[in-house]
Structures are given as C-alpha cells and as structure tokens.
Amino acid sequence: MHISVSNTEWPEITLRHPDFEGKKQDRKPDTEVLRLKTKILDHYSGSILTHLRPSHCFRSDLFGRFVFHSPRLDWIREDGITEREEKLLRLFFQELLDELKGNLVWDPELFFLCSAFLLCEDRIRDYQELVYSFGEDLKEAKEGRRLLYFIDAIQESESFLKEGLERKEKIAYNHKLQGLSQEEQNELFDLVISSQEPDLAGLAYFYFKDKKEGIRNIKVLDVSIARRIEEFSRTEADFFLDQYSLRHTILDRFFLVKKCKPRDFVFEWISEEKKKNGREELKETLRDSIQEGSDDSLFERYKILKEQGMSYTLRPFELLVLWNSTLAGELDSEMISVRSQTPGSYLTQRAIAVQEFKDRKFETFRERLVLTGRFQYSPEMVYLKAISLLETGPVEEGVQLMESLVHKFPQSDFLRLVLDRYKGKS
C-alpha cells in the first residue's frame, strides 16, 4: 500500500494497490480515441466498416469444422477508396488500435468499427487483442468472442454463448457441442438450399455426403457448393471435385473443373477423360503394330497390347475368350496391376466388370456398370447385363434387354436362340 499526503491543511490520502498499474483501466474512450473514431466515421461512413458483424465472418468447411471467412477481402477497392484515402485510413486505424491497448472500453460503435477493419484485413491475432480491450459484458464484444470460439481461437465460455445467438450461431454451437439431431440436420439442409444460410453449406455437406436417395440428397447440395466453389480452400475444392466426379456427368464435371482449376490443369483433365472414355489416340508405333497384326489371332493382339500395359482396352467378348483360354491366369495377374494403375478409367472399370461377370458375381457386375461411363450402353455390355438379369432376376428386365438387342440386330440367330431359351425357362 502506498500513501501520498499533500501539503494542504486537510491531508489527502490515496490508497493504491501495487499491481494496479499493470491492470487495464476501465474507462470511456479518451479524447484521442474519440478524435480518431470521428475522423474515420466522417470519411468512411456507409462503407462496410460500419455494418460488418463478426457473425458474418465464419463458415463451415466440408469436414465439419468452422473457419474464418471474410465476406469482403477486397473491401477497399469495392468501396471505391482511393490509394491516398487507403493510406490515411490505415494510419487512423493503427493509431486507434494502439490507443486501445491496455484499456478497457465500453463503446459499441467503436468496437464494430475496429472489428470490421481487422476482419476485412484478415488480422485474427490482432482481432483477439481487440476483443479483450472491450468489456466482457458488452453485447457487441460478445459477438467477437463467439467468432473466436467458433474458429477455435479461444475456449468455450457461458459468458458469451449463453444468450443472444443468431440462427447461424445456434446451429454452429449445437454442432460443436453434441452434433445435430436428424431434425436439425433437415432444417440445416433446407436453410442452405434456400440460400438463407449459405455459409453453412459445408456443414450440410458434412451431414448429407452419404445420402444419395430421398428429397434431401447430396446431389442437390452439390449444385449449391459448385456454384460457390471459389470460396472454399484448395484442399476442400480438390476433395469436392473427387466426390463430385463420382456422381455427375462429364459435362457437369468439365464446367466445375473449368471454374476452379487453372487452364493447364483443364487441358490435362480433358486428356485424362479421353483416356477414360477410350478416345485417346494410340501411339503411332502401337497402332502400326496392331494394324500389321490385324489378320492375326486375338492372342497376338493381346500380346501386343500387354507389352504396352493396355490389354484392358480389349472388347468384353474378347476378354471373355481370353479368360476361357490358357491365358486366363496371365490375364488375371495383369488385371491386379491394372486396378491399381488406372482405377479411374472407364475402360479399366469395364474390364473389371467383365471379370466379375466371368466369376458369376452378377450383382457386383451390375453395380459396377455405372462406373464404366458410356461403355455400359455398348451392345456387348448390354448383352452381359441381360444375361446377368436372366440368371439372377428380375428376369422380365433381362428379357426386355435381350429383345432390344434382337430388334437392333435382326440378322443374329444367336441372339434369337438365347432369347427363346430364357423365355422358355420363364
């Protein structure tokens, strides 16, 4: 305790705790702070600095987490602020932030002003310091603390999570606390699709990524996320693109790739898709070898393609002939490496499907057909699908497919015999 006595007639005694000097002073903004605040408001009122709220500055990612997201990263240019005004503005704000350090202030307008500036500038560490320059019970500062909590910058506290949460914050809090119930998940889906809570699109994706059927399914969310793909990180975009490719047509995938990838990547992607679709030109030497051996047997062509690691490009009936020959074991061994080297190729998936048909895994064969792209509609694959249905059912569907083949190839006595045989059984 320190006692100071004045020389006046009535001594003035001041009690002061030794640690008082190191603590923040709870006070109203001083003259300098007010002067800087007034200057900023005079010059920049109406800009984003006066209406950006902390709750606008976080979004959910595709993995169920929340990340910082400023809705206006290029805010200075968007608000038409000149280069000179920008320098002046940054100077004012830096002075203002320096003045606030070490003090405890209770000015909502001042908080929102400084908060908006730091959030637009993506200065989260400085923002954390700013939040603690304002009173804990200040409603506006609680919003800032909630933002920091959602992006995992500070720990949970009832002081700012107990009341006053907006709808987006309530959903985010319930998710972090215990996960969303099915009813809450459905509400989240509807809010995202109706564009009422677009910042929670990633969270909806997290909950519905495996829902392929029903009104609320992943394909509906895919459209919403694809529209805003630029807002997601590179890791998220790559993950989303991989998943999107399993569910959508090549045209939809092309437009998404074009939107989120550089031009060089797009050309590479197109080339890769040509490979998958079997439309890539064969190398000159390989084409010559095959053409020279065109009159030779299937076994000779298989030998040439095998040397190039391309035996999986043989047609389905040709593969079945090889699997019914002395080369069956050799082809089985080669298919093991093909599965690992070109898993995304439609031609590879077709060869695997034919192998499953050969092994009489008919249900697995039919499930794989969708992965073969346009090849599932080729006459040979339609024939194999028809046989698989005639063997395991539904027989009626198999008969219909076989009848369509007979209609397409009316001169084929073989197809008619197969159709009559199964019709007789049913």
N, C-alpha and C positions, 0 to 999 in steps of 0.2 A: 504494500500500500504506500502511495506517495501522497504527502500532504504539502500543499503550497499555501502560504499565508501572505496576503497582500499587506501593504503598509497603511491601509486605511484604518479608520477608527474601529470599524467592525470587521474583524478578520474574515476573509472568505476562505473556506476550507473546501478543497476539491478532492474527491476520492477517485482514484483511477486504478484499475486492475493492471498489473504488469503486462499481461498478454493482450490488452485491449488494442494496442496499436497495430497488431498483426491481423486483427479481425476485420471483416468487411463492415463498412458503415452503412447502416440502414437509413437511407435519406432520399429525398426527392432529387431529381436531376439538378445539377448546379447550372449557373449562368452559361458556362461554356458549352455544356451538353445541349441546353435549350437553344443556344445560338446555332449550333451545327444542325440540330434537328430542324429548326425553322428554315435554314438555308436549303436543306435537301428538299423539304416539302414545297418550298417556294418554286424551286426549279424543276422538280420531278413529280409533282402531284399528278395523279391519274395514270402513272406508269404501274408496272407490275409490283413495284416496291411498296405500293400502298394497299395491295389486296391479295398477295400470295400468302396462303396459310400453310403451316407445317404439314397438315394432313394431306395436302396435295402432293407432297414430295416423297412418297414411298409407293412402291408397287410390289406385287408378288412375282417371284420368278417361277420358272416351270418346275422347280424342285421342291416347292412348298415353303420357301424362305421369303423374307421380305428384304428388299434392297432399296437404297436411296435412289430417287429418280426425280430430277428437277424437270418440271414441265417446260421450262424456258431456258435452255442452256445458252442460247444466243440472244438473250433478252435485250442487251444494249442496242444491237443492230435493229431488232424488231421494233423497239420503241422509238427509233429514229433519233437516237442520241449521237451528237457529233463527237469527233475524236477529242476536241477540246473539252466538251462537256463531260465526256467519259473520264478524262484525267482529273478534272475538278471533282467529279462525283466520288471517285476512288479516294481522292485526298480527303474529302469531307468525312467519308465513312471510316477511313483509317484513324483519323483524329478522334472521331466519335467512339470507336471501339477501344482506343487507348484510354479515353477518359472514363469509360465504364469499368475498366479492370479494377478490381479491388473494392468496388462499391456494390451496394445492394439497392436496386432501383425499382420503383413501382409505377411504371408508365407504360400502359398497354400499347399506345401508339408508337412509342419509341421502340418497344420490343418488336412489333411487327415490321417496322422499318428496317432495323438491323437484321432481323431474321430473314426477311425476303432477300436482302442483299447477299448474305452469306450462303443461302440455299441456292440462289441463282448462280453463284460463283463456285458451288460445289466445295465449300470450305467447311467440312463437317467438324474437324477438330476445333476450329475457331468458333463454330456454332455451339459446341458443347461448353466452351468457356463462356459464351454469351448467355446461355440459358441460366447459368449459375450466378450471373450478375443481376438477375431479377428475382424477386421474392417467390418463394416456393408456392405460396397460396395465390399468386397472380394467375388468373384463369388463362391468359394468353401464354404465359411461360409453361403452364402445364401441357399445353398443346405441343410445345417444343420438346418437353421431356418425353411425351408419348412417342413422338417421331424417333427420338434416340433409342427408346426401348424397342420399338418395332424393328429397327435395323441392327439390333443387338449391340448398340454402343454403350448402354447403361443397363442396370438390373431393374427388375420389376419393383414397383412401389405402389402401394394403395393410394398414396397422396395424389397421384395424377392419373390413376387407372380406375378409380372408384366411381366417378360420375363424369358426365359431360362428353362421353364418347360419341362421335358421329357413327353412322351406319357402317361405313368402311372400316373404322377403327374397331367397332364391336366385333365384326366378322374376323378381323385380323387377330384380335385379342383372344377370342374363343378358339381359334385355330392354334395359336401358340400355347394356350393353356391346356387344352384337352382334345383338340381335334374337333371337327364339325360333325354334328349328327346328320343322318340322311336328309332330314327335313331342312336343315341349314345348308347342306350341300345343294339341294334342289333350288333353294332360294338364291344361293350364290350363282348358280348356273343361269337362272332367269335374269338376274341383275346384270350379269356380264353380257349375255346375248342381246338384251335390250339397251345396251350401252349406258346403263345407269351407273355401273361401277367398272369401267374399262380397266382400271389399274389392278383389278383382281382377276384378270383373265388367266394369268399364270397359275393362280391358286385353283381356279375352276379346272384348268388342265390337269393339275396335280391329282385332283379327286376323280376326274372322269376319263383319264387317259386309257383305261381299260374297258370303258363302257362303249361297246360297238352297236348295241341294239337299243330300241326304245326312243322316246321323244327327246330325251336329254342324252345325246351321244357325242362321242369325241369328234366326229366329222363336222358337226355343227360348230364346235369350238375351233376346229382347225381353220375355218374360214375367218373367224374373228381374229385369231392370232396372226394368221398370214397377212392380214390387212395392216397389222401394226408391227411387223417383224423387225423393222429398223430400231424399235425401242428396246429390243432385247439384246443381251450380251452376245458376243460371238459364240461362246460355249453353248448358250441356250439355242441360238439360231441353228447351229450345227446339229444339236440333239433333235430339235424340232424337225429339221429337214429330213433327217434319217427316218423319223417316225412317220412323217407326212408321206414319204415316198412309198410306204407300205400300204397306204390307204387311198391314194388318189391317182388319177390318170396322168399319163406322161405330159399332157398339155398343161394341166394344173401345176405339175412339178416344175415344168420349164419356166412358167411365169414367176413362181416363187424363187427359184434359183436366180433368175434374172434380176429379181428385186433385191436380193440380199447378198449376192456374191459379185466379185469383180469380173470384168469382161473375160479375162483369160480363163478364169475358172469355168465360166459358162461354156466356152468353146470345148474345154476338156470334158465337161459334163455331157455335152451333146455327143462327142466322140465315144464316150463310155456307154451312153444309151444306145448308140448304133451297134456297139458290140453286143449289148444285152439283147437287142432285137434281131441280131443276126444280119444286120445290114452293112456291117463294115466290110470294105473291100479286102479281099485276100491279098496277101503279098504276091508280087509278080512270080517269084520263084515257086511259091506254093501252088498258085493257080496253074502254072505251066506243068508242074508235076502231076497234078490231078487230071488235067486235060489230056496229058500224054498217056495217062493210065486209065482213061475213061472207058476203054473197052475191056479192061481187066476186071477181075472179080472184086466184089465188095471187100474181101480180105486184103487185097493190095491197097485199096483206097484207105482202109483202116490203118494200115501200116504207115502210109504217108502222113495221115493226119495225126497219128500217135506221136510221130517224131516231132511234130510242131506243137504237141500238147493240145490238140483241137479235136480229138476223137468224139468229144461230147456234141460236136456240131452235126454228127450223122443223124439222119432222119429216124423217127421212132421205130418203124418197121425194120430198118437196117440194124439198129441196136438190138432188137429182139432176135434177129437172125444170128448176130454175133454171140448173144447170150445163150443161144441154143447150139453153139458150136464148141470146138475145143479151145477157143479163145475166151471162153466165159470167165475163167479165173483171172486172166490177164486184164480183161476189161473191168472186172470188179475192183482189182487193185488200183487201176488208173482212176476209177471214179472216186476213190478215197481222197486222192490229191486234188482232183477237180473240185470237190466240195469245199475244200479249204482255200483254194487259189482264186476261184471266181464264184463266190457264193451269191452275188447279186445278179448274175447273168440269167436272163430268161432261158437261154439255150441250156445252161447248166441245170436249171430247175426242171426243164423239160426232160433232160436225160435222167435226172434223179427220179422224176415221176414215172418214167418208163421202167426204171429199175424196180420201183415199188410195185408197179403193175405186174412185172415179171415174177416178183416174190409173192404175188396174190395179196398184197396189202391194199385192197381196193379202196377202203375209206381214206387211208392216208394219201393214196394216189389222187383221189378227188379233191381232198383238201389242198393239195399242192398245186392243182391246176391254175388257181388264181395267180400264183407266183410265176407262171410261165408267160404272162403277158398275152400278146396276140396269138401265140402259138397254141393256146388252148382251143382256138377255133379252127385249126387246120383239120382237114378230113381225117388224117391218121389219129390225131388226139381225140377227135370226136368219136371215132370208132372204138378206141380203147376205153373211153368213158362209157360208151353204150354197153360194151361187154361187161365192164365193172358193175354197172347197174343191173344188167340182166343176171349177173351172178349173185349179187347180194341184195338187190332191190333198191328203190322201187322198180319193179320190172316194167311197169307201164311207161315210165320215163325212158328206160332203156330201149323199149320197142319204138317209141316216138323218134328217138335219135337215129336208130337204125333205119327207120322208114325214110327219114330225111336224107340219109346217105344214099339209099336206093333211088330216091327221087333225083338226087344230084348226079348219080352215076347209073343210069338205067341199063347200061350195057353189061353191068357187073353181075355175072351169075353167082359169084362167090358171096356177094352181099345178100342176094336174094335167098341163097341157101341158109346163111346164118340167121337171117330174119325168120324164115319159115321154121327153122329148128327151134328157136326160142319161143316163137308163137305157139308151136305145138306143145312145148313144155308147160306154158302158162294156161 
